[in-house]
Amino acid sequence: MGAEGFVSRRRMSAETPGRDGGVAGASAGAEIRWLGGGRFWGISEGIVGSISPMIGGESDFKAVQLHGPVETREIPEPDYEGLPQGASTSTYMLAGAVAGIMEHCLMFPIDCVKTRMQSLQPEPAARYRNVMEALWRIVRTEGFWRPMRGLNVTAVGAGPAHALYFACYERLKKTLSDVIHAGGNSHVANGAAGCVATLLHDAVMNPAEVVKQRMQMYNSPYRSVLDCIGAIWRKEGAGAFYRSYTTQLTMNVPFQALHFMTYEYLQEALNPQRQYNPSSHVVSGALAGAIAAAATTPLDVCKTLLNTQESLALHSLNSGGSISGLAHAFRTVYRLGGLPAYFKGVQARIIYQMPSTAISWSVYEFFKYVITKHQHEKRRRD
């Protein structure tokens, strides 16, 4: 519904015969008061104001019909879910892109440590006891900016990957929930939507992951991201950028299913009214990420091996070729370290995922709320 239609509906209510004009006018004004009720963080107004012209597809609004004197009838501020239900797909995509970039950028040094601690045959100078010792040694011996190598390619991939990821999840979650449990929240729908969203996310993110992890390894021979991309393309072909794609999906599909189901379950327990509650988003995101990360660590170890093609591991196996496929990676991990090798770097993975998912969900929910509220206020002004 356009703004003109909304205003005309409000006018019809205000001009209802048999009612005092002043009261009717006040009631009509109150009909849309909830659209702009309250103020939100000042910084958001400038950010959202600059990007809102790019966001389209705003959903229809329904005017609230009031009966009785407005003085005795309070219009409550809508709950959090009341605002985003009308959000457009572009709102989900923009909020998701911001959340993905912030998540990966803020946690990138820990991600570098995680990659190294998952190495099956690390160099003697790259054997670490714990996350903080690893980070300190990398900075001290290799330079302050060494843990940030590969950040640029990750940021470039994370934006579109998370935009598709959250938009797909939000749309499918609502559609499947209506089919499975009409009018309610279905954990099966949440998990299924997360699985499908992962297919889109990983299709965009996998090449960036390959380049990023090769840049993160100890004594990485690549001078820059472009040098790394060119070397992989020349020596291993375009297929190398998707060598770990099936393993990535095998890991991320159960990871995201468990992640989304746990997050939504915790939201029901901690935030049953689904209001905008940053603390509940942080806690739910952190716990969901930790549980999913611990459960899928063996697959992450195999993915890292496929992405990095560790030279020492290949040398110790007297293999002149490359490791390809999930089954080959699983056999290689077992031959090099037995069962404990499947959980190499589990501490770093959990330490990375807990704040990472907390940042992602809190930033995503915040921007989704702010953008949608800004759109509602703009519609009210128009």
C-alpha positions in Angstrom: 0.0 0.0 0.0 1.4 3.4 -0.9 1.7 6.3 1.5 -1.3 8.0 -0.2 -3.5 5.0 0.5 -2.5 4.9 4.1 -3.2 8.6 4.6 -6.6 8.3 2.9 -7.6 5.4 5.2 -6.6 7.6 8.2 -8.8 10.4 6.9 -11.8 8.2 6.5 -11.5 7.2 10.1 -11.2 10.8 11.2 -14.3 11.9 9.3 -16.6 9.2 10.6 -20.1 10.8 11.0 -21.5 11.3 14.4 -18.2 11.8 16.2 -16.7 14.9 17.6 -14.2 16.3 15.1 -11.5 17.0 17.7 -11.7 13.6 19.2 -11.8 11.9 15.8 -8.8 13.8 14.7 -6.9 12.9 17.8 -7.9 9.2 17.3 -6.8 9.3 13.7 -3.5 10.8 14.7 -3.2 8.1 17.4 -3.7 5.4 14.7 -0.2 5.9 13.4 1.5 7.1 16.5 3.0 3.6 17.1 4.9 3.9 13.8 7.2 6.6 15.2 6.8 6.1 19.0 10.0 6.5 20.9 13.5 7.5 19.8 16.3 5.2 18.9 20.1 5.7 19.0 21.1 8.9 17.4 23.9 7.3 15.4 21.4 5.0 13.7 19.4 7.9 12.2 22.3 9.2 10.2 23.4 5.7 9.0 19.9 4.5 8.1 18.9 7.8 6.6 21.7 7.6 4.1 20.9 4.1 3.0 17.1 4.0 3.2 16.6 5.3 -0.4 18.2 2.1 -1.6 15.8 -0.1 0.4 12.5 -0.8 -1.4 9.6 -3.2 -1.2 8.2 -2.0 2.1 5.3 -4.0 3.2 1.7 -2.7 3.7 0.7 -1.2 7.0 -2.6 -1.7 8.7 -4.2 1.2 10.5 -5.3 0.5 14.0 -9.0 1.3 14.5 -9.7 2.8 17.9 -13.0 2.9 19.7 -13.8 5.2 22.6 -12.1 8.3 23.9 -8.4 8.5 23.1 -7.7 9.8 26.6 -8.6 6.4 28.2 -7.0 4.3 25.5 -3.2 3.9 25.5 -1.4 2.7 22.4 1.3 0.4 23.5 4.7 0.4 21.8 4.8 -2.6 19.4 6.9 -5.6 20.4 10.1 -6.2 18.5 8.6 -8.9 16.2 5.8 -6.4 15.3 8.3 -4.2 13.4 10.4 -6.6 11.5 7.5 -8.7 10.2 6.9 -6.0 7.6 10.6 -5.7 6.7 11.5 -6.0 3.0 14.0 -8.5 1.6 16.5 -5.7 1.0 16.3 -4.9 4.7 17.3 -8.4 5.7 20.1 -8.3 3.1 21.5 -5.0 4.2 21.4 -6.0 7.9 22.9 -9.4 7.2 25.7 -7.9 5.1 26.7 -5.4 7.9 26.5 -8.2 10.5 28.7 -10.6 8.4 31.4 -8.0 7.7 31.6 -7.0 11.4 31.6 -10.5 12.6 34.5 -11.6 10.4 36.5 -8.4 10.8 36.3 -8.2 14.6 37.1 -11.9 15.1 39.7 -12.3 12.3 42.8 -12.6 14.5 41.2 -15.5 16.4 40.3 -17.0 13.1 43.9 -16.9 12.1 44.9 -18.7 15.3 42.2 -21.3 14.8 43.5 -22.1 11.3 47.0 -22.6 12.5 46.0 -24.7 15.5 44.1 -27.0 13.2 47.3 -27.8 11.2 48.0 -31.5 11.3 51.8 -31.2 10.7 52.7 -27.6 11.9 56.2 -26.2 11.6 58.1 -26.3 15.0 57.8 -22.5 15.3 54.0 -22.7 14.8 53.1 -25.1 17.6 51.0 -23.4 20.2 49.6 -24.4 23.6 46.6 -22.2 23.6 44.9 -19.3 21.8 46.4 -16.4 23.7 49.9 -17.8 23.5 49.5 -18.3 19.8 48.3 -14.8 19.2 51.1 -13.3 21.2 53.8 -15.3 19.4 52.4 -14.5 16.0 52.4 -10.8 16.8 55.8 -10.9 18.5 57.7 -13.0 15.9 55.9 -12.2 12.6 54.6 -8.6 13.1 51.7 -6.8 14.5 49.6 -7.0 11.3 50.3 -10.7 10.6 47.1 -12.1 12.1 45.1 -9.8 9.8 46.5 -11.2 6.5 43.5 -12.2 4.3 41.1 -9.9 6.0 40.3 -8.0 2.8 39.2 -11.0 0.8 37.1 -12.2 3.8 35.3 -8.9 4.1 34.6 -8.9 0.3 33.1 -12.4 0.5 31.3 -11.9 3.8 29.0 -9.1 2.7 27.1 -10.8 -0.1 27.4 -14.2 1.5 25.6 -13.0 4.7 23.2 -10.9 2.8 21.9 -14.0 0.9 22.1 -16.1 4.1 19.9 -13.9 6.3 17.4 -13.0 3.6 16.9 -16.6 2.6 16.6 -17.7 6.3 14.0 -15.1 7.2 11.8 -15.8 4.2 12.0 -19.5 4.4 11.5 -19.5 8.2 8.2 -17.7 7.9 7.0 -19.8 4.9 7.9 -23.2 6.4 6.6 -22.2 9.9 3.2 -21.3 8.4 3.1 -24.8 6.7 4.3 -26.8 9.7 2.9 -24.8 12.6 0.5 -22.1 11.3 0.7 -19.0 13.4 3.6 -20.4 15.6 7.3 -20.9 15.6 8.6 -24.3 14.4 12.1 -25.5 15.3 12.0 -27.8 12.3 11.3 -24.9 10.0 14.1 -22.9 11.6 16.6 -25.7 11.1 15.4 -26.4 7.5 15.6 -22.7 6.6 19.1 -22.5 8.0 20.2 -25.5 5.9 19.0 -23.9 2.7 20.5 -20.5 3.5 23.8 -22.3 4.0 23.9 -23.4 0.4 23.8 -19.8 -0.8 26.2 -18.6 1.8 28.9 -21.2 1.1 28.6 -20.9 -2.6 29.8 -17.3 -2.3 32.1 -17.7 0.7 34.1 -20.8 -0.2 36.6 -19.3 -2.6 37.3 -16.5 0.0 37.8 -19.2 2.7 40.4 -21.0 0.5 42.4 -17.8 -0.1 42.0 -16.6 3.5 43.3 -19.8 5.1 46.3 -20.1 2.8 47.2 -16.5 3.7 46.9 -17.4 7.4 49.2 -20.4 7.4 52.7 -20.1 8.9 55.3 -19.1 6.3 52.6 -18.5 3.7 54.5 -17.9 0.4 51.9 -15.4 -1.0 52.7 -11.7 -1.0 49.1 -10.6 -1.3 45.5 -11.8 -1.9 45.8 -11.3 -5.7 49.1 -13.2 -5.7 47.5 -16.1 -3.8 44.5 -16.2 -6.2 46.8 -16.2 -9.2 49.0 -18.9 -7.9 46.1 -21.2 -7.1 44.5 -20.6 -10.5 47.8 -21.3 -12.4 48.9 -24.4 -10.4 45.7 -26.1 -9.3 43.0 -24.7 -11.6 39.6 -23.0 -10.8 38.4 -26.2 -9.1 40.7 -25.6 -6.2 38.5 -22.8 -5.0 35.7 -25.2 -4.5 37.7 -28.3 -3.5 36.3 -28.1 0.0 32.8 -27.0 -0.9 31.1 -30.4 -0.3 33.0 -30.7 3.0 32.0 -27.1 3.9 28.4 -28.0 3.3 28.7 -31.2 5.1 30.0 -29.2 8.1 27.8 -26.1 7.8 24.5 -27.7 7.1 24.4 -29.5 10.5 26.2 -26.5 12.1 23.6 -24.0 10.9 20.6 -26.3 11.6 21.8 -26.7 15.2 22.8 -23.1 15.4 19.4 -21.7 14.3 17.4 -24.2 16.3 19.4 -23.4 19.5 19.2 -19.7 18.9 15.4 -19.7 18.3 14.9 -22.0 21.3 16.9 -19.7 23.6 15.1 -16.7 22.3 11.8 -18.3 23.3 13.2 -18.9 26.8 15.0 -15.6 27.3 12.9 -13.3 25.2 9.4 -14.8 24.9 7.9 -11.5 23.8 10.5 -11.1 21.0 11.2 -7.5 21.9 14.4 -5.8 20.8 16.6 -7.1 23.6 20.3 -6.9 22.9 21.4 -8.9 25.9 19.2 -11.9 24.9 20.5 -11.7 21.3 24.1 -11.8 22.6 23.6 -14.7 25.0 21.5 -16.7 22.6 23.9 -16.2 19.8 27.0 -17.0 21.9 25.6 -20.3 23.3 24.2 -21.4 19.9 27.5 -20.8 18.3 29.5 -22.6 21.0 27.3 -25.7 20.9 27.3 -25.9 17.1 31.0 -25.3 16.8 32.0 -28.0 19.3 29.8 -30.6 17.5 31.2 -29.9 14.0 34.9 -29.5 14.8 36.0 -32.7 13.1 34.5 -31.5 9.8 36.2 -28.1 10.2 39.6 -29.8 10.6 39.0 -31.7 7.4 37.9 -28.5 5.6 41.1 -26.7 6.8 43.2 -29.6 5.4 41.4 -29.5 2.1 41.8 -25.7 1.8 45.5 -25.5 2.9 46.9 -28.7 1.4 49.6 -28.7 4.1 53.0 -29.4 2.6 54.3 -31.1 5.6 51.3 -33.4 5.9 51.6 -34.3 2.2 55.3 -34.9 2.6 54.9 -37.2 5.7 52.4 -39.3 3.7 54.8 -39.4 0.7 52.0 -38.0 -1.4 53.0 -36.0 -4.5 49.4 -35.1 -5.3 46.7 -33.3 -3.4 44.1 -34.2 -0.8 40.7 -34.2 -2.5 37.3 -35.0 -1.1 35.9 -35.5 2.4 36.6 -39.2 2.6 40.3 -38.7 1.6 40.6 -35.8 4.2 39.0 -38.0 6.9 41.5 -40.8 6.2 44.4 -38.4 6.2 43.5 -36.8 9.5 43.2 -40.2 11.1 46.5 -41.5 9.7 48.4 -38.4 10.9 46.9 -38.1 14.4 44.3 -40.6 15.2 41.0 -39.7 16.9 42.4 -36.7 18.8 43.4 -35.1 15.5 39.7 -34.6 14.7 39.4 -32.1 17.6 42.6 -30.1 17.0 41.8 -26.5 17.6 38.5 -27.1 19.2 39.3 -24.6 22.0 40.1 -21.9 19.4 37.0 -22.8 17.4 34.7 -22.3 20.3 36.5 -19.2 21.4 36.1 -17.9 17.9 32.5 -18.9 17.4 31.0 -17.7 20.7 31.7 -14.0 20.2 31.4 -14.3 16.5 27.8 -15.5 16.5 27.0 -13.1 19.4 28.3 -10.2 17.3 26.5 -11.4 14.2 23.1 -11.8 15.8 23.2 -8.7 17.9 24.3 -6.5 14.9 21.8 -8.1 12.6 18.9 -7.8 15.0 19.9 -4.2 15.7 20.1 -3.1 12.1 17.0 -5.0 11.1 15.1 -3.2 13.9 16.5 0.3 13.1 16.1 0.1 9.4 12.5 -1.1 9.6 11.6 1.5 12.3 13.1 4.2 10.1 11.0 3.1 7.2 7.9 3.2 9.3 8.7 6.7 10.5 9.4 7.8 7.0 6.1 6.4 5.9 4.3 8.2 8.7 5.9 11.6 7.7 5.0 11.0 4.1 
